[in-house]
Amino acid sequence: MPLWPAILGALIGLPLIVLACVWYARRWTTFTPRKRWLYGAAIALIETAYWLNVYAWFIEPNRLVVREYEIVSADWHGAPLTIAAIADTHVGGPHVSAERIEKIVRRINRLNPDLVVLLGDYVGGHAPLAEHDGASQFEIANGIAAFAALNAPLGAVAVLGNHDSWYDRTAITLALQEAGVATLWNRNVEISRPGGGFVVAGLADLDTGEPDFAAALDGAPPEDTLMLSHNPDVFPLMPRGPALMLAAHTHCGQVSLLFLGRPITPSRFGQRFACGRVEENGRVMVVTGGVGTSVAPLRFLNPPEIVLIRLRAVRSH
């Protein structure tokens, strides 16, 4: 959905609200006490709805928060590890330009993580590459190229999401690799460090591929392991061993309503894996709400986020 209907609505709505307030003030003395209350409440309700919509369509999607988690795992034996994770950047979509990704990268670098993980859906929209014009392709390419400025000492590792496959999985993989980001699709990479090496395994996207834990872990040495997946719905199938799974895709529902929760969550499990830290059967997953938007270009009570995780053993080295 484009942003222009919301812009048009905001431009039309504001003068209408002002006119309603002026009308109410001028007619105040002619109203009975009951009508004063009814008209005043109606105008207040309409104005509140207007400003909440302005916030959801224009302000919150352009915010950025850092959500922090401390994970203590019996399946982690090496030195503590600080991980920064982002996802669902949807570059080229509303609110997310290549320039904004550059700013987010600088914010990540100021957090000084040991490792950065990128959890898929770097592309905005649902169209394949051939249906994007040159300007759109250029913006998406520049947004992914911005990841080259990540300076975590242990590098950056990525998996791909459904939007990336719809666009062109090969093109996005090459762009990430050119930015110096190891890109995983049912495979793993070993990372060495003085405090104890570890493995990062990445799954294929659930909607556009066939996630395979055995393939993702094939050949991995018996070391501490992180598991990456764009979609959290594979979590019940994860074998014991990995200390942590990181996932995205849900946008934390993108919209949360007081007392009602998240009306829409793109997960087969509803709210079960919608957002944040999940613990089941001795396994742990963190689901990030991501950065961009999809379908409707708004967010409410789910601001764009960088997730910062401090993972350590039960007894830290």
Sequence and secondary structure as in RCSB ss.txt:
>XXXX:A:sequence
MPLWPAILGALIGLPLIVLACVWYARRWTTFTPRKRWLYGAAIALIETAYWLNVYAWFIEPNRLVVREYEIVSAD
WHGAPLTIAAIADTHVGGPHVSAERIEKIVRRINRLNPDLVVLLGDYVGGHAPLAEHDGASQFEIANGIAAFAAL
NAPLGAVAVLGNHDSWYDRTAITLALQEAGVATLWNRNVEISRPGGGFVVAGLADLDTGEPDFAAALDGAPPEDT
LMLSHNPDVFPLMPRGPALMLAAHTHCGQVSLLFLGRPITPSRFGQRFACGRVEENGRVMVVTGGVGTSVAPLRF
LNPPEIVLIRLRAVRSH
>XXXX:A:secstr
  SHHHHHHHHHHHHHHHHHHHHHHHHGGGS HHHHHHHHHHHHHHHHHHHHHHIIIIIGGG  EEEEEEEEETT
  SS EEEEEE    BTSTT  HHHHHHHHHHHHHH  SEEEE S  B SS  GGGS HHHHHHHHHHHHGGGG 
  TT EEEE  HHHHHHHHHHHHHHHHHTTEEEESSEEEEE  TT  EEEEE   TTTS   HHHHHTT  SSEE
EEE SSGGGGGG  S  SEEEE SSGGGSB BTTTB S   STTTTTTSSEEEEETTEEEEE   SS  SSS  B
S   EEEEEEEEESS  
